[in-house]
Amino acid sequence: MIRIDQLAYHNALSCYHVNQKLLFAFIPLFCVIVTRDITIGFFTFLFMSTFILTAAKIPLKQYLTLLLIPFGFSLAGTVPIILSFSSEPIAISPIWHYSTPFFQIFIVKADLNKAIELFVVAFSSMTCFYFFILTTPVMHVTALLIRCRVPTIVVELFILIYRFIFLFLEYAEQIRTAQMARFGYQSYQSSFHSLALLMTGIVKQIFIRNTHLTEAMKARSIDCFVLPASFLDEPKERHLFLSIGLAFYVIAATNIFLQELMK
């Protein structure tokens, strides 16, 4: 989480207008979800990954590490779709099956195609999200939410939750370091005990920090959260190459989709 925040602030596209990056990310996302075409999904994955690595200059190693997260979830979601179980004789011809004394495990071609489609759509959609997340600092997202007339309470909650996530990680690292210095996590029993103490300590620290924040606001007669001025600023620069890239994607995706329909 901390590394994603660092990449969002330190990339080649962080100074670009947030509207351009929003359209650049969500128009391909819309195309992938609506068409649900495997070819368009692969094209979207390659297209967005190319811009993330070359235009935004996100390091390849870190980008591949981030892709492991949606890859694991997508793979875990497709395995139950691929495998079928039955205690009765198989009515259709499977492409693979394995029999046990109690039931049969088999794979049907239609389920395999559906699983591949789901995997490609989910994985390529995540690259669209990654483009926006890795190139847009949180203060620009806040300015976008305010401009879209999102209720102030929602924006305030978004900022506070975002801040407390980092406090949560900071406290967890401090407590874990202290536990390791006192020979925690040396065995299974001590690991469970240390983990329970870690979670308890984090919850206590978060409540203490929230209490201090509330008392500080009351002492200054502040009855609502005040957005810092820096959270309302956003870059005004618009760059032509993002618009050209988006136009190229729309034309190419439309061409691919029409060719798939003509088959």
Phi and psi in degrees as GROMACS dihedral restraints (atoms count N, CA, C in turn):
[ dihedral_restraints ]
;  ai    aj    ak    al  type     phi  dphi    fc
    3     4     5     6     1   -64.7    20    10
    4     5     6     7     1   -40.0    20    10
    6     7     8     9     1   -66.4    20    10
    7     8     9    10     1   -37.9    20    10
    9    10    11    12     1   -62.3    20    10
   10    11    12    13     1   -40.7    20    10
   12    13    14    15     1   -64.5    20    10
   13    14    15    16     1   -39.4    20    10
   15    16    17    18     1   -64.7    20    10
   16    17    18    19     1   -42.2    20    10
   18    19    20    21     1   -65.9    20    10
   19    20    21    22     1   -34.3    20    10
   21    22    23    24     1   -65.3    20    10
   22    23    24    25     1   -33.1    20    10
   24    25    26    27     1   -88.0    20    10
   25    26    27    28     1   -23.8    20    10
   27    28    29    30     1  -123.3    20    10
   28    29    30    31     1    74.8    20    10
   30    31    32    33     1  -144.9    20    10
   31    32    33    34     1   167.8    20    10
   33    34    35    36     1   -72.0    20    10
   34    35    36    37     1   -14.4    20    10
   36    37    38    39     1  -109.4    20    10
   37    38    39    40     1     7.6    20    10
   39    40    41    42     1   -65.6    20    10
   40    41    42    43     1   -25.6    20    10
   42    43    44    45     1   -91.0    20    10
   43    44    45    46     1     2.4    20    10
   45    46    47    48     1   -81.4    20    10
   46    47    48    49     1   156.8    20    10
   48    49    50    51     1   -63.2    20    10
   49    50    51    52     1   135.3    20    10
   51    52    53    54     1   -66.1    20    10
   52    53    54    55     1   -30.2    20    10
   54    55    56    57     1   -63.0    20    10
   55    56    57    58     1   -40.8    20    10
   57    58    59    60     1   -63.6    20    10
   58    59    60    61     1   -44.3    20    10
   60    61    62    63     1   -68.6    20    10
   61    62    63    64     1   -33.1    20    10
   63    64    65    66     1   -65.2    20    10
   64    65    66    67     1   -47.3    20    10
   66    67    68    69     1   -65.4    20    10
   67    68    69    70     1   -38.7    20    10
   69    70    71    72     1   -64.8    20    10
   70    71    72    73     1   -30.2    20    10
   72    73    74    75     1   -88.5    20    10
   73    74    75    76     1   -39.9    20    10
   75    76    77    78     1   -92.9    20    10
   76    77    78    79     1   -19.1    20    10
   78    79    80    81     1   -68.8    20    10
   79    80    81    82     1   -47.1    20    10
   81    82    83    84     1   -60.8    20    10
   82    83    84    85     1   -37.9    20    10
   84    85    86    87     1   -60.1    20    10
   85    86    87    88     1   -43.6    20    10
   87    88    89    90     1   -62.3    20    10
   88    89    90    91     1   -41.8    20    10
   90    91    92    93     1   -63.4    20    10
   91    92    93    94     1   -41.7    20    10
   93    94    95    96     1   -65.3    20    10
   94    95    96    97     1   -45.1    20    10
   96    97    98    99     1   -70.0    20    10
   97    98    99   100     1   -39.5    20    10
   99   100   101   102     1   -73.2    20    10
  100   101   102   103     1   -47.4    20    10
  102   103   104   105     1   -76.9    20    10
  103   104   105   106     1   -35.9    20    10
  105   106   107   108     1    51.7    20    10
  106   107   108   109     1    39.1    20    10
  108   109   110   111     1   -99.4    20    10
  109   110   111   112     1   134.6    20    10
  111   112   113   114     1   -66.3    20    10
  112   113   114   115     1   -40.2    20    10
  114   115   116   117     1   -64.7    20    10
  115   116   117   118     1   -44.0    20    10
  117   118   119   120     1   -65.5    20    10
  118   119   120   121     1   -35.2    20    10
  120   121   122   123     1   -62.7    20    10
  121   122   123   124     1   -45.8    20    10
  123   124   125   126     1   -63.5    20    10
  124   125   126   127     1   -42.6    20    10
  126   127   128   129     1   -63.0    20    10
  127   128   129   130     1   -40.6    20    10
  129   130   131   132     1   -64.6    20    10
  130   131   132   133     1   -42.1    20    10
  132   133   134   135     1   -60.2    20    10
  133   134   135   136     1   -47.3    20    10
  135   136   137   138     1   -66.7    20    10
  136   137   138   139     1   -40.3    20    10
  138   139   140   141     1   -64.9    20    10
  139   140   141   142     1   -50.3    20    10
  141   142   143   144     1   -68.5    20    10
  142   143   144   145     1   -39.1    20    10
  144   145   146   147     1   -64.0    20    10
  145   146   147   148     1   -38.1    20    10
  147   148   149   150     1   -62.8    20    10
  148   149   150   151     1   -43.8    20    10
  150   151   152   153     1   -69.4    20    10
  151   152   153   154     1   -36.4    20    10
  153   154   155   156     1   -63.8    20    10
  154   155   156   157     1   -40.6    20    10
  156   157   158   159     1   -83.2    20    10
  157   158   159   160     1   -37.3    20    10
  159   160   161   162     1   -95.7    20    10
  160   161   162   163     1   -46.1    20    10
  162   163   164   165     1   -78.7    20    10
  163   164   165   166     1   -50.3    20    10
  165   166   167   168     1   -80.1    20    10
  166   167   168   169     1   -18.0    20    10
  168   169   170   171     1    60.6    20    10
  169   170   171   172     1    42.2    20    10
  171   172   173   174     1   -77.2    20    10
  172   173   174   175     1   132.6    20    10
  174   175   176   177     1   -58.2    20    10
  175   176   177   178     1   138.1    20    10
  177   178   179   180     1   -60.8    20    10
  178   179   180   181     1   -43.6    20    10
  180   181   182   183     1   -61.8    20    10
  181   182   183   184     1   -43.0    20    10
  183   184   185   186     1   -71.1    20    10
  184   185   186   187     1   -35.0    20    10
  186   187   188   189     1   -66.0    20    10
  187   188   189   190     1   -42.8    20    10
  189   190   191   192     1   -64.4    20    10
  190   191   192   193     1   -36.3    20    10
  192   193   194   195     1   -63.3    20    10
  193   194   195   196     1   -41.4    20    10
  195   196   197   198     1   -67.0    20    10
  196   197   198   199     1   -32.2    20    10
  198   199   200   201     1   -69.7    20    10
  199   200   201   202     1   -21.3    20    10
  201   202   203   204     1   -63.4    20    10
  202   203   204   205     1   -29.7    20    10
  204   205   206   207     1   -66.0    20    10
  205   206   207   208     1   -56.7    20    10
  207   208   209   210     1   -67.5    20    10
  208   209   210   211     1   -27.5    20    10
  210   211   212   213     1   -62.2    20    10
  211   212   213   214     1   -44.8    20    10
  213   214   215   216     1   -64.7    20    10
  214   215   216   217     1   -44.4    20    10
  216   217   218   219     1   -66.9    20    10
  217   218   219   220     1   -40.6    20    10
  219   220   221   222     1   -65.4    20    10
  220   221   222   223     1   -41.6    20    10
  222   223   224   225     1   -65.4    20    10
  223   224   225   226     1   -41.7    20    10
  225   226   227   228     1   -64.8    20    10
  226   227   228   229     1   -30.8    20    10
  228   229   230   231     1   -78.7    20    10
  229   230   231   232     1   -24.1    20    10
  231   232   233   234     1   -89.4    20    10
  232   233   234   235     1   -24.5    20    10
  234   235   236   237     1   -60.0    20    10
  235   236   237   238     1   -46.0    20    10
  237   238   239   240     1   -63.8    20    10
  238   239   240   241     1   -24.5    20    10
  240   241   242   243     1   -76.1    20    10
  241   242   243   244     1   -36.9    20    10
  243   244   245   246     1   -69.6    20    10
  244   245   246   247     1   -47.0    20    10
  246   247   248   249     1   -84.0    20    10
  247   248   249   250     1   135.4    20    10
  249   250   251   252     1  -123.5    20    10
  250   251   252   253     1   148.4    20    10
  252   253   254   255     1  -126.3    20    10
  253   254   255   256     1   141.6    20    10
  255   256   257   258     1  -156.2    20    10
  256   257   258   259     1   140.5    20    10
  258   259   260   261     1   -97.2    20    10
  259   260   261   262     1    -4.8    20    10
  261   262   263   264     1  -101.6    20    10
  262   263   264   265     1   164.1    20    10
  264   265   266   267     1   -59.8    20    10
  265   266   267   268     1   141.6    20    10
  267   268   269   270     1   -73.9    20    10
  268   269   270   271     1   123.8    20    10
  270   271   272   273     1   -79.8    20    10
  271   272   273   274     1   -28.7    20    10
  273   274   275   276     1  -111.8    20    10
  274   275   276   277     1   163.8    20    10
  276   277   278   279     1   -82.6    20    10
  277   278   279   280     1   113.5    20    10
  279   280   281   282     1   -84.3    20    10
  280   281   282   283     1   159.1    20    10
  282   283   284   285     1   -87.0    20    10
  283   284   285   286     1   -14.1    20    10
  285   286   287   288     1  -159.3    20    10
  286   287   288   289     1   141.7    20    10
  288   289   290   291     1  -152.7    20    10
  289   290   291   292     1   156.7    20    10
  291   292   293   294     1  -142.5    20    10
  292   293   294   295     1   128.2    20    10
  294   295   296   297     1  -102.8    20    10
  295   296   297   298     1   140.2    20    10
  297   298   299   300     1  -122.4    20    10
  298   299   300   301     1   169.6    20    10
  300   301   302   303     1   -62.4    20    10
  301   302   303   304     1   -18.8    20    10
  303   304   305   306     1  -112.7    20    10
  304   305   306   307     1   -31.0    20    10
  306   307   308   309     1  -156.5    20    10
  307   308   309   310     1   174.9    20    10
  309   310   311   312     1  -120.6    20    10
  310   311   312   313     1   140.9    20    10
  312   313   314   315     1  -110.5    20    10
  313   314   315   316     1   129.4    20    10
  315   316   317   318     1  -149.2    20    10
  316   317   318   319     1   163.3    20    10
  318   319   320   321     1  -124.6    20    10
  319   320   321   322     1   126.8    20    10
  321   322   323   324     1  -101.6    20    10
  322   323   324   325     1   144.4    20    10
  324   325   326   327     1   -60.0    20    10
  325   326   327   328     1   -39.1    20    10
  327   328   329   330     1   -64.2    20    10
  328   329   330   331     1   -40.4    20    10
  330   331   332   333     1   -67.8    20    10
  331   332   333   334     1   -37.4    20    10
  333   334   335   336     1   -64.1    20    10
  334   335   336   337     1   -44.0    20    10
  336   337   338   339     1   -63.7    20    10
  337   338   339   340     1   -39.8    20    10
  339   340   341   342     1   -64.8    20    10
  340   341   342   343     1   -40.0    20    10
  342   343   344   345     1   -66.5    20    10
  343   344   345   346     1   -41.5    20    10
  345   346   347   348     1   -63.3    20    10
  346   347   348   349     1   -42.3    20    10
  348   349   350   351     1   -60.9    20    10
  349   350   351   352     1   -45.2    20    10
  351   352   353   354     1   -63.5    20    10
  352   353   354   355     1   -41.9    20    10
  354   355   356   357     1   -63.9    20    10
  355   356   357   358     1   -46.3    20    10
  357   358   359   360     1   -65.9    20    10
  358   359   360   361     1   -42.2    20    10
  360   361   362   363     1   -64.1    20    10
  361   362   363   364     1   -45.7    20    10
  363   364   365   366     1   -66.4    20    10
  364   365   366   367     1   -42.8    20    10
  366   367   368   369     1   -70.3    20    10
  367   368   369   370     1   -42.4    20    10
  369   370   371   372     1   -68.9    20    10
  370   371   372   373     1   -32.2    20    10
  372   373   374   375     1   -64.3    20    10
  373   374   375   376     1   -36.6    20    10
  375   376   377   378     1   -65.6    20    10
  376   377   378   379     1   -31.7    20    10
  378   379   380   381     1   -65.9    20    10
  379   380   381   382     1   -33.1    20    10
  381   382   383   384     1   -65.9    20    10
  382   383   384   385     1   -44.2    20    10
  384   385   386   387     1   -62.6    20    10
  385   386   387   388     1   -41.8    20    10
  387   388   389   390     1   -61.9    20    10
  388   389   390   391     1   -36.9    20    10
  390   391   392   393     1   -59.9    20    10
  391   392   393   394     1   -45.5    20    10
  393   394   395   396     1   -70.9    20    10
  394   395   396   397     1   -42.0    20    10
  396   397   398   399     1   -66.7    20    10
  397   398   399   400     1   -41.9    20    10
  399   400   401   402     1   -80.7    20    10
  400   401   402   403     1   -10.6    20    10
  402   403   404   405     1  -116.9    20    10
  403   404   405   406     1    -3.4    20    10
  405   406   407   408     1  -122.6    20    10
  406   407   408   409     1   112.3    20    10
  408   409   410   411     1   -64.0    20    10
  409   410   411   412     1   157.1    20    10
  411   412   413   414     1   -64.8    20    10
  412   413   414   415     1   -31.3    20    10
  414   415   416   417     1   -68.0    20    10
  415   416   417   418     1   -30.0    20    10
  417   418   419   420     1   -72.0    20    10
  418   419   420   421     1   -36.0    20    10
  420   421   422   423     1   -64.9    20    10
  421   422   423   424     1   -39.5    20    10
  423   424   425   426     1   -62.2    20    10
  424   425   426   427     1   -45.4    20    10
  426   427   428   429     1   -61.2    20    10
  427   428   429   430     1   -37.1    20    10
  429   430   431   432     1   -65.6    20    10
  430   431   432   433     1   -41.7    20    10
  432   433   434   435     1   -63.9    20    10
  433   434   435   436     1   -40.6    20    10
  435   436   437   438     1   -66.7    20    10
  436   437   438   439     1   -40.6    20    10
  438   439   440   441     1   -66.3    20    10
  439   440   441   442     1   -29.5    20    10
  441   442   443   444     1   -82.7    20    10
  442   443   444   445     1     7.1    20    10
  444   445   446   447     1    61.5    20    10
  445   446   447   448     1    37.1    20    10
  447   448   449   450     1   -69.3    20    10
  448   449   450   451     1   138.6    20    10
  450   451   452   453     1   -52.6    20    10
  451   452   453   454     1   141.0    20    10
  453   454   455   456     1   -58.5    20    10
  454   455   456   457     1   -37.4    20    10
  456   457   458   459     1   -62.2    20    10
  457   458   459   460     1   -35.4    20    10
  459   460   461   462     1   -68.6    20    10
  460   461   462   463     1   -42.2    20    10
  462   463   464   465     1   -64.2    20    10
  463   464   465   466     1   -42.6    20    10
  465   466   467   468     1   -61.9    20    10
  466   467   468   469     1   -44.4    20    10
  468   469   470   471     1   -63.0    20    10
  469   470   471   472     1   -38.4    20    10
  471   472   473   474     1   -60.1    20    10
  472   473   474   475     1   -46.0    20    10
  474   475   476   477     1   -67.2    20    10
  475   476   477   478     1   -44.5    20    10
  477   478   479   480     1   -64.8    20    10
  478   479   480   481     1   -43.8    20    10
  480   481   482   483     1   -64.0    20    10
  481   482   483   484     1   -41.1    20    10
  483   484   485   486     1   -61.1    20    10
  484   485   486   487     1   -41.9    20    10
  486   487   488   489     1   -66.6    20    10
  487   488   489   490     1   -42.9    20    10
  489   490   491   492     1   -71.3    20    10
  490   491   492   493     1   -21.3    20    10
  492   493   494   495     1   -62.1    20    10
  493   494   495   496     1   -43.6    20    10
  495   496   497   498     1   -71.1    20    10
  496   497   498   499     1   -34.7    20    10
  498   499   500   501     1   -64.0    20    10
  499   500   501   502     1   -40.7    20    10
  501   502   503   504     1   -58.6    20    10
  502   503   504   505     1   -47.7    20    10
  504   505   506   507     1   -66.8    20    10
  505   506   507   508     1   -38.5    20    10
  507   508   509   510     1   -64.2    20    10
  508   509   510   511     1   -46.6    20    10
  510   511   512   513     1   -64.1    20    10
  511   512   513   514     1   -39.5    20    10
  513   514   515   516     1   -61.8    20    10
  514   515   516   517     1   -41.5    20    10
  516   517   518   519     1   -66.9    20    10
  517   518   519   520     1   -41.5    20    10
  519   520   521   522     1   -64.1    20    10
  520   521   522   523     1   -45.4    20    10
  522   523   524   525     1   -67.2    20    10
  523   524   525   526     1   -41.1    20    10
  525   526   527   528     1   -64.5    20    10
  526   527   528   529     1   -39.4    20    10
  528   529   530   531     1   -62.2    20    10
  529   530   531   532     1   -42.3    20    10
  531   532   533   534     1   -63.9    20    10
  532   533   534   535     1   -38.8    20    10
  534   535   536   537     1   -68.0    20    10
  535   536   537   538     1   -41.2    20    10
  537   538   539   540     1   -64.6    20    10
  538   539   540   541     1   -34.5    20    10
  540   541   542   543     1   -68.8    20    10
  541   542   543   544     1   -21.1    20    10
  543   544   545   546     1  -106.4    20    10
  544   545   546   547     1    27.2    20    10
  546   547   548   549     1    63.3    20    10
  547   548   549   550     1    38.5    20    10
  549   550   551   552     1   -79.8    20    10
  550   551   552   553     1   163.5    20    10
  552   553   554   555     1    60.7    20    10
  553   554   555   556     1    33.8    20    10
  555   556   557   558     1   -88.5    20    10
  556   557   558   559     1   -20.2    20    10
  558   559   560   561     1  -146.5    20    10
  559   560   561   562     1   174.1    20    10
  561   562   563   564     1   -61.7    20    10
  562   563   564   565     1   -43.2    20    10
  564   565   566   567     1   -65.3    20    10
  565   566   567   568     1   -45.8    20    10
  567   568   569   570     1   -69.1    20    10
  568   569   570   571     1   -29.5    20    10
  570   571   572   573     1   -65.9    20    10
  571   572   573   574     1   -44.8    20    10
  573   574   575   576     1   -65.3    20    10
  574   575   576   577     1   -39.9    20    10
  576   577   578   579     1   -65.2    20    10
  577   578   579   580     1   -43.7    20    10
  579   580   581   582     1   -66.4    20    10
  580   581   582   583     1   -38.0    20    10
  582   583   584   585     1   -65.5    20    10
  583   584   585   586     1   -39.4    20    10
  585   586   587   588     1   -64.3    20    10
  586   587   588   589     1   -42.5    20    10
  588   589   590   591     1   -65.7    20    10
  589   590   591   592     1   -35.7    20    10
  591   592   593   594     1   -62.1    20    10
  592   593   594   595     1   -49.0    20    10
  594   595   596   597     1   -64.0    20    10
  595   596   597   598     1   -40.8    20    10
  597   598   599   600     1   -63.6    20    10
  598   599   600   601     1   -43.1    20    10
  600   601   602   603     1   -64.4    20    10
  601   602   603   604     1   -37.8    20    10
  603   604   605   606     1   -65.2    20    10
  604   605   606   607     1   -46.7    20    10
  606   607   608   609     1   -61.1    20    10
  607   608   609   610     1   -42.1    20    10
  609   610   611   612     1   -63.0    20    10
  610   611   612   613     1   -44.3    20    10
  612   613   614   615     1   -64.6    20    10
  613   614   615   616     1   -38.7    20    10
  615   616   617   618     1   -64.9    20    10
  616   617   618   619     1   -42.9    20    10
  618   619   620   621     1   -65.7    20    10
  619   620   621   622     1   -39.3    20    10
  621   622   623   624     1   -64.1    20    10
  622   623   624   625     1   -44.7    20    10
  624   625   626   627     1   -64.6    20    10
  625   626   627   628     1   -38.9    20    10
  627   628   629   630     1   -65.9    20    10
  628   629   630   631     1   -38.8    20    10
  630   631   632   633     1   -63.7    20    10
  631   632   633   634     1   -43.0    20    10
  633   634   635   636     1   -63.4    20    10
  634   635   636   637     1   -39.8    20    10
  636   637   638   639     1   -64.4    20    10
  637   638   639   640     1   -42.6    20    10
  639   640   641   642     1   -64.6    20    10
  640   641   642   643     1   -43.4    20    10
  642   643   644   645     1   -65.0    20    10
  643   644   645   646     1   -38.6    20    10
  645   646   647   648     1   -64.2    20    10
  646   647   648   649     1   -39.6    20    10
  648   649   650   651     1   -68.2    20    10
  649   650   651   652     1   -39.9    20    10
  651   652   653   654     1   -65.5    20    10
  652   653   654   655     1   -37.4    20    10
  654   655   656   657     1   -65.2    20    10
  655   656   657   658     1   -23.9    20    10
  657   658   659   660     1  -103.0    20    10
  658   659   660   661     1    12.3    20    10
  660   661   662   663     1    57.9    20    10
  661   662   663   664     1    38.6    20    10
  663   664   665   666     1  -100.6    20    10
  664   665   666   667     1   117.0    20    10
  666   667   668   669     1  -100.6    20    10
  667   668   669   670     1     1.4    20    10
  669   670   671   672     1  -150.7    20    10
  670   671   672   673     1   160.1    20    10
  672   673   674   675     1   -73.8    20    10
  673   674   675   676     1   134.1    20    10
  675   676   677   678     1  -105.0    20    10
  676   677   678   679     1   121.9    20    10
  678   679   680   681     1   -72.3    20    10
  679   680   681   682     1   129.9    20    10
  681   682   683   684     1   -62.4    20    10
  682   683   684   685     1   150.6    20    10
  684   685   686   687     1   -62.5    20    10
  685   686   687   688     1   -30.8    20    10
  687   688   689   690     1   -65.6    20    10
  688   689   690   691     1   -24.7    20    10
  690   691   692   693     1   -77.7    20    10
  691   692   693   694     1   -11.4    20    10
  693   694   695   696     1   -98.6    20    10
  694   695   696   697     1    -7.5    20    10
  696   697   698   699     1   -86.9    20    10
  697   698   699   700     1   146.2    20    10
  699   700   701   702     1  -150.7    20    10
  700   701   702   703     1   150.9    20    10
  702   703   704   705     1   -66.3    20    10
  703   704   705   706     1   144.0    20    10
  705   706   707   708     1  -102.0    20    10
  706   707   708   709     1    -5.1    20    10
  708   709   710   711     1   -70.9    20    10
  709   710   711   712     1   136.7    20    10
  711   712   713   714     1  -119.8    20    10
  712   713   714   715     1   134.4    20    10
  714   715   716   717     1  -116.4    20    10
  715   716   717   718     1   138.2    20    10
  717   718   719   720     1   -70.2    20    10
  718   719   720   721     1   -31.7    20    10
  720   721   722   723     1   -68.2    20    10
  721   722   723   724     1   -28.1    20    10
  723   724   725   726     1   -67.7    20    10
  724   725   726   727     1   -39.9    20    10
  726   727   728   729     1   -65.6    20    10
  727   728   729   730     1   -40.1    20    10
  729   730   731   732     1   -64.8    20    10
  730   731   732   733     1   -42.8    20    10
  732   733   734   735     1   -62.1    20    10
  733   734   735   736     1   -40.4    20    10
  735   736   737   738     1   -67.1    20    10
  736   737   738   739     1   -40.5    20    10
  738   739   740   741     1   -63.3    20    10
  739   740   741   742     1   -40.8    20    10
  741   742   743   744     1   -61.3    20    10
  742   743   744   745     1   -41.5    20    10
  744   745   746   747     1   -63.9    20    10
  745   746   747   748     1   -46.4    20    10
  747   748   749   750     1   -60.6    20    10
  748   749   750   751     1   -44.0    20    10
  750   751   752   753     1   -65.2    20    10
  751   752   753   754     1   -45.6    20    10
  753   754   755   756     1   -66.4    20    10
  754   755   756   757     1   -43.0    20    10
  756   757   758   759     1   -65.2    20    10
  757   758   759   760     1   -39.7    20    10
  759   760   761   762     1   -63.3    20    10
  760   761   762   763     1   -42.2    20    10
  762   763   764   765     1   -62.9    20    10
  763   764   765   766     1   -42.7    20    10
  765   766   767   768     1   -63.9    20    10
  766   767   768   769     1   -43.5    20    10
  768   769   770   771     1   -64.7    20    10
  769   770   771   772     1   -41.2    20    10
  771   772   773   774     1   -66.8    20    10
  772   773   774   775     1   -38.3    20    10
  774   775   776   777     1   -65.0    20    10
  775   776   777   778     1   -36.6    20    10
  777   778   779   780     1   -67.0    20    10
  778   779   780   781     1   -35.6    20    10
  780   781   782   783     1   -70.8    20    10
  781   782   783   784     1   -30.7    20    10
  783   784   785   786     1   -78.4    20    10
  784   785   786   787     1   -12.8    20    10
